[in-house]
Amino acid sequence: MFKKLFLFTLSVVVAGSSVMATNATLTPPAQSLKEWSVLMYGVPADAGRFTMKNIDDAMSGLCNDTTNAIVCCDLVTDYASLWQLSSKSLIQLDPITSSESHRARIVRLMQLLVTQYPAQQYALIINGGSAGYIDHIWDANAGDWRGHSEARKGILFEPRDNTFLPLADFVTTLTNVSDVLGKKLDLFVADAGYMTGLELVTAVSDSVSVYVAPESRQYLAGFRYKSLFEALAVSGASAADIGTAIVASVAAYYNQLAPAGVQCYAALDCSQVNDAWDAFTIFMMQLNSVLASRPALALDVYKVRADIGLAHLACCYIDSVQWLSGVQSVLAAQQNDTEVTNLLPVIDDLLAQIKASVLSLAMGSGAGSLSGLLLSYSQTNHGIFLVNQAGPWNQFVNAAVRSGVRA
């Protein structure tokens, strides 16, 4: 019944657009190679009531001369509706009725774009509930994240059947997409909160060129698809240009909705994020070595965590620049310890690298001073998704948790 209702909803006329919904099979376009082919992929859990809004927004900004667009709404693992967009029509394609994982379906649909809608550049937009690196479970009765679970770390949460795309599979998905394209995916957009983890973006840096997502939570309405597709319509626009346009538009939109909004959006250059992670890893090795023989200083450094944390999920995340700046202040107080103060210029260089990796950044007036890149720093459970489980950041978080320091 839900499937029928959902398909019926998608067949109605959307305010502001002339929309036709018809059954059709996916056929190659007759026109020459376009600049962009885009797959919008989502689940209705958090985005259900906004599906038509997103489609209507996309259509109102879409240019048929430059952009191909396919929408897949994954209703359940064995059923998904599929739609082809143009600036004036919404065409219902043959639905997907085979059971498959999110990873398999996304990769297969990207292959479909490559073979039937080839373009100069490709974009993937994933829309649906996310928890980034979160190691907590949502408690509906308390309206809060609490408890701990190794399961709830990913994107595309669907509470009806408790499915989602785990972060490890998310990384594999983008790797597989890159393999299908024979190059890096030009643009990835996570229309979901807490998805700009330094570790996470590093993990996909060999598969994606430009990565756009919120560092913070976001409202269910998500990104502004009209602005996104208007940016795609600009002839010669690069992925960086489009990422910058997305960030600017969503920030303006959310500041109108919520003057004290905590939203923070970033467009990231993945190659530079990868370099920043390498520098961060080296710094953490040096910091861990210094702290190993200075237990009092170590405790002061661990306490930096207690003073910061992203709004609404302070238990799990910190802003990378906020934390590094706080550590730098603690180390600077050790004026008579040369080994410690030698780390100060290292932090300066690292901060510069992190900031250089952010192509565009915008935030709500209540977001505070955020950098666009978060770090997973759980206070109570060190079993977090990391690029290197045995790496120096994981070692540091473990030591901080064992110290008993809490926010």
C-alpha positions in Angstrom: 0.0 0.0 0.0 2.8 2.4 0.9 4.4 1.8 -2.5 1.2 2.6 -4.4 0.7 5.7 -2.3 4.2 6.9 -2.8 4.1 6.4 -6.6 0.8 8.2 -6.7 2.3 11.1 -4.8 5.1 11.3 -7.4 2.6 11.4 -10.2 0.8 14.6 -9.1 1.4 18.0 -10.6 3.9 19.9 -8.6 3.2 23.6 -7.9 5.4 25.8 -10.0 6.3 23.2 -12.6 4.5 21.5 -15.5 5.1 17.8 -14.6 4.2 14.8 -16.6 4.6 11.3 -15.1 4.6 8.5 -17.6 6.0 5.0 -17.8 9.1 4.7 -19.9 12.3 2.8 -20.3 15.6 4.4 -20.0 16.9 5.3 -23.5 20.0 7.1 -24.7 19.5 10.8 -25.4 19.7 11.8 -29.0 21.6 15.0 -28.4 25.4 15.3 -28.1 27.4 14.6 -25.0 26.2 16.9 -22.2 28.4 18.5 -19.5 26.9 16.7 -16.5 25.0 13.5 -15.7 23.6 13.4 -12.2 22.1 10.6 -10.0 19.9 11.7 -7.1 19.5 8.7 -4.8 17.5 8.7 -1.5 15.3 6.9 0.9 12.0 8.4 2.2 12.8 8.0 5.9 13.8 11.6 6.6 13.2 13.0 3.2 9.8 11.5 2.2 7.7 14.6 2.4 10.4 16.6 0.6 10.9 14.2 -2.3 8.6 16.1 -4.6 10.0 19.5 -3.4 13.5 18.3 -4.3 12.4 17.1 -7.7 10.5 20.3 -8.4 13.4 22.4 -7.3 15.8 20.4 -9.5 13.5 20.7 -12.5 13.1 24.5 -12.0 16.9 24.9 -12.2 17.8 22.2 -14.7 19.1 23.0 -18.2 18.3 20.3 -20.7 21.2 21.4 -22.9 23.9 20.7 -20.2 22.5 18.2 -17.7 21.0 14.7 -17.5 19.3 13.8 -14.3 18.0 10.5 -12.9 16.2 10.2 -9.5 16.0 7.0 -7.6 13.8 6.8 -4.5 14.7 3.5 -2.8 11.5 2.5 -1.0 12.6 -0.9 0.3 15.5 -3.2 -0.6 13.4 -5.0 -3.2 11.6 -2.0 -4.7 12.7 1.5 -5.9 11.0 4.1 -8.1 13.1 5.6 -10.9 12.5 8.9 -12.7 14.1 10.9 -15.5 14.0 14.7 -15.1 14.0 17.4 -17.7 13.1 21.1 -17.2 9.5 20.4 -18.1 8.7 16.8 -17.5 9.1 14.0 -14.9 9.1 10.7 -16.7 8.5 7.5 -14.7 10.9 4.8 -15.8 10.5 1.1 -15.2 10.7 0.5 -11.4 13.4 -1.5 -9.8 11.9 -4.7 -8.3 15.0 -6.8 -7.6 16.4 -7.0 -4.1 19.8 -5.4 -3.8 21.9 -3.4 -1.3 22.3 0.4 -1.5 25.8 -0.1 -2.6 24.9 -2.4 -5.5 22.0 -0.3 -6.6 24.0 3.0 -6.6 26.8 1.5 -8.5 24.5 -0.1 -11.0 22.6 3.2 -11.6 25.9 5.0 -12.1 26.8 2.4 -14.7 23.5 3.1 -16.3 24.4 6.8 -16.5 27.7 6.0 -18.1 26.3 3.7 -20.7 23.1 5.5 -21.6 23.6 9.0 -20.5 27.4 9.6 -21.0 28.6 13.1 -20.0 31.8 15.0 -19.5 31.4 15.0 -15.7 29.3 13.0 -13.2 27.7 13.9 -9.9 26.1 11.7 -7.2 23.7 13.1 -4.6 22.7 10.9 -1.7 19.7 12.1 0.3 18.6 10.4 3.5 19.1 10.2 7.3 22.7 10.2 8.4 24.7 9.9 11.5 28.2 10.4 10.2 30.5 8.7 12.7 28.0 8.5 15.4 28.2 5.5 17.7 24.9 6.2 19.4 21.3 5.0 18.9 18.3 7.3 18.6 16.0 7.1 21.6 12.6 8.1 20.2 11.0 8.4 23.7 13.7 10.7 25.0 14.1 12.5 21.7 17.8 12.2 22.0 20.9 10.1 20.9 21.9 7.8 23.7 23.3 4.4 24.3 25.9 2.9 22.1 26.0 0.6 19.1 28.5 -0.5 16.6 25.7 -0.7 14.1 24.5 2.9 13.7 27.2 4.5 11.7 26.3 5.5 8.2 23.8 7.2 5.9 20.4 6.4 4.2 18.7 5.3 7.5 15.4 3.7 6.9 13.6 3.0 10.2 10.8 0.9 8.6 13.2 -2.0 8.0 16.2 -0.7 10.0 18.4 -0.6 7.0 21.2 1.9 6.1 24.4 2.2 4.3 27.3 1.7 6.8 30.2 4.0 6.4 32.6 1.3 5.3 30.2 0.3 2.6 29.7 4.0 1.7 33.5 4.3 1.1 33.4 1.1 -1.0 30.4 2.4 -2.9 32.3 5.6 -4.0 35.4 3.4 -4.8 33.2 1.2 -7.0 31.6 4.3 -8.7 35.0 5.6 -9.5 35.9 2.3 -11.0 32.8 2.4 -13.2 33.7 5.9 -14.4 37.3 5.1 -15.0 38.2 8.3 -13.1 37.3 10.1 -9.9 33.7 11.0 -9.4 33.7 14.7 -10.2 31.1 15.8 -7.5 29.6 14.0 -4.5 26.9 15.7 -2.4 25.8 14.3 0.9 22.3 15.7 1.5 22.6 14.5 5.1 24.1 15.8 8.4 27.5 15.3 10.0 29.2 14.0 6.8 32.4 16.0 6.5 34.6 14.0 8.9 38.3 14.5 8.2 38.8 10.7 8.2 35.7 10.0 6.1 36.6 12.5 3.3 40.2 11.1 3.4 38.9 7.6 2.9 37.1 8.6 -0.3 39.8 11.1 -1.5 41.0 8.6 -4.2 37.5 8.2 -5.5 36.0 11.8 -5.4 37.3 15.2 -6.6 34.9 17.6 -4.8 32.9 16.6 -1.7 30.0 18.7 -0.5 28.1 18.1 2.8 27.2 19.7 6.2 29.7 19.5 9.0 26.7 19.9 11.3 23.2 18.5 11.5 20.7 19.8 8.9 17.0 20.3 8.6 15.0 17.5 6.8 14.4 19.9 3.9 18.0 19.4 2.9 19.9 21.2 0.2 18.5 23.7 -2.2 18.2 21.6 -5.4 17.2 24.6 -7.6 20.5 26.4 -6.8 22.4 23.2 -7.3 20.9 22.5 -10.8 21.3 26.2 -11.8 25.0 25.9 -11.0 25.1 22.7 -13.1 23.5 24.6 -16.0 26.3 27.1 -16.3 28.4 26.0 -19.3 31.9 25.2 -18.3 31.2 25.1 -14.5 33.6 23.0 -12.5 32.8 20.8 -9.6 34.4 23.4 -7.4 32.1 26.1 -8.8 29.0 24.0 -8.2 30.1 23.1 -4.7 30.6 26.8 -3.9 27.2 27.6 -5.3 25.5 24.9 -3.2 27.2 26.1 0.0 26.2 29.7 -0.6 22.6 28.9 -1.4 21.9 26.6 1.6 23.5 29.0 4.1 21.3 31.9 2.9 18.2 29.7 2.9 18.7 28.3 6.4 19.6 31.6 7.9 16.2 32.9 6.8 14.5 29.9 8.4 16.4 30.0 11.6 18.4 33.1 12.6 20.2 31.1 15.2 20.7 28.1 13.0 23.6 25.8 13.8 24.0 24.6 10.2 27.5 24.5 8.7 28.1 23.5 5.0 31.4 22.9 3.2 32.7 22.2 -0.2 35.9 20.3 0.1 38.8 19.6 -2.3 39.4 15.9 -1.6 43.1 15.8 -2.7 43.9 18.6 -0.2 41.9 16.9 2.6 44.0 13.8 2.0 47.2 15.9 2.4 45.7 17.5 5.5 45.0 14.0 7.0 48.6 12.9 6.3 49.9 16.0 8.1 47.4 15.5 10.9 48.6 11.9 11.4 52.2 13.0 11.6 51.3 15.7 14.2 49.4 13.2 16.3 52.4 10.9 16.4 54.5 13.7 17.6 51.9 14.8 20.1 51.4 11.3 21.5 55.2 11.0 22.0 55.4 14.3 23.8 52.4 13.5 26.1 53.6 10.0 26.9 56.2 11.4 29.3 54.1 14.3 30.6 51.0 13.0 32.3 49.9 16.3 33.7 50.1 18.0 30.3 48.4 15.1 28.7 45.4 15.5 31.1 45.2 19.2 30.2 45.2 18.4 26.5 42.5 15.7 27.0 40.4 18.4 28.8 40.3 20.5 25.7 37.6 18.0 24.5 35.4 19.0 27.4 35.1 22.6 26.3 34.0 21.9 22.7 31.6 19.8 20.7 29.2 20.2 17.8 25.8 21.4 18.8 23.2 18.7 19.4 25.8 15.9 19.2 28.6 17.2 21.3 29.1 13.7 22.7 30.5 12.5 19.4 32.0 15.2 17.3 34.4 18.1 17.5 35.4 20.7 14.9 39.0 20.0 13.8 40.2 23.6 13.8 38.5 24.3 17.2 40.3 21.3 18.8 43.7 22.0 17.3 43.5 25.6 18.3 42.6 24.6 21.8 45.5 22.2 22.0 47.8 24.8 20.6 46.8 27.2 23.5 47.6 24.5 26.1 50.9 23.7 24.6 51.9 27.4 24.3 51.7 27.7 28.0 54.7 25.4 28.4 57.2 28.1 27.5 60.1 26.4 29.2 59.7 23.1 27.4 61.2 23.3 24.0 60.1 19.9 22.9 56.5 21.0 23.5 56.7 24.5 22.0 58.3 23.0 18.9 54.9 21.6 18.1 53.3 25.1 17.8 54.5 25.9 14.3 53.5 22.3 13.2 50.0 23.1 14.3 50.1 26.4 12.4 51.0 24.6 9.2 48.4 21.9 9.9 45.6 24.5 10.5 46.6 26.2 7.2 46.4 22.9 5.3 42.9 22.1 6.7 41.6 25.6 5.9 43.1 25.3 2.4 41.2 22.1 1.7 37.9 23.9 2.2 36.8 25.4 -1.1 33.7 27.1 0.3 32.3 27.4 3.8 29.1 29.0 5.2 27.2 28.6 8.4 24.2 29.7 10.4 24.5 32.5 12.9 24.2 30.1 15.7 26.8 27.6 14.5 29.8 29.3 16.2 33.2 29.2 14.7 33.4 26.0 12.6 35.9 25.0 9.9 33.8 22.7 7.7 35.7 19.5 8.8 34.8 17.6 11.9 36.6 14.9 13.9 35.1 11.9 15.5 36.0 12.1 19.2 33.6 10.1 21.2 33.8 10.6 25.0 32.6 7.1 26.0 33.2 4.7 23.2 36.4 4.6 21.2 35.0 2.0 18.7 34.6 4.6 16.0 35.0 4.3 12.2 38.6 5.3 11.5 40.7 5.1 8.4 43.4 3.4 10.4 42.1 1.7 13.6 45.7 1.5 14.9 46.6 5.0 14.0 47.8 7.8 16.2 44.4 9.6 16.3 42.7 6.4 17.6 45.5 5.9 20.1 44.9 9.5 21.4 41.1 9.1 21.6 41.6 5.8 23.5 43.9 7.5 26.0 41.6 10.4 26.5 38.6 8.0 27.1 40.7 6.1 29.6 41.6 9.3 31.4 38.0 9.7 32.4 37.7 13.2 30.9 34.1 14.0 30.0 32.3 17.1 28.7 
